[in-house]
C-alpha cells in the first residue's frame, strides 16, 4: 500500500519532513574519511610542512589566515 502525502496528518507530515532534513544534513556533514588512518608518509609530510625555521611546529590562527587572504573574519 502506497501512502500519499495528502493522506498524512499534519503531525505525520511534519515528522516526515524532519526526518528527511535530519538524514540529508547527516549525509552532507559526515566525514568521508571517518575510520581511515593517515599514512605515515603523509603524516611526515604534514609535520614537515608545519615546521618553522627553528624546527618547532607552528600554526596560524584562522583570523591570521583570513587576513592574509583578504577575507573578513
N, C-alpha and C positions, 0 to 999 in steps of 0.2 A: 504494500500500500504506500503510495506516494503522498507525503504531506505537502500541502500548498501553503504558501505564505498567508494567503487570505483566510486559511483555516486556523491560524495560530492566534492565541490570545496576545494581548499587549505584553504581558509578562513573558510569555514564551518567545516572542519576537525579540524583546529586549535581551533576554538571556542568550538567544542565538547570535545576536549582533555582538554582544560582549564576548562570548566565546570565540567568535571569528576574529575579532580585533585582537584579543589576547594571543591567540595562536599565531596570527600574522606577525605581530610585534615580536613574539618569541622566535619565530623563524628568521626575521630580519636582523635581530640583535644577537643571535647566538654566535659563539666563537667557532668558526670553521676549523680552527686548528686545535680545538679542545682535545686533550688526551694525547696529542703528539709531543714528542720530545725534540728539543733543539739539538741538532747535530753538534758534535764537539768542534768541528772546523768552523761552523757558523758562530758558535759561542765565542771562539777565539777571535774571529774577525770583528765581532761586535765589541769585544773588550778593547781590542787594538784601536778601533775607530773612536772609542770614548776616552782613550788615554790622552792626558795633557802632555805637554813637553817635559814636565818633571816626572812623568811616569805614573802619576796618580790618576784615578778615574775622575773624569769631570763630567758634569751635566749642566744643562742650561734650563732655566725656568721657562715655562710656556710663554710668559709675558715677554721675556727677552727674545725668544724665537719669533713671536708675533711682531715685536718691534722691528726686528731685523728684516722681516718680510713686508713691513709697511702695513701691518694689519692692526686694527683696533681691537684690543683685548678687554 
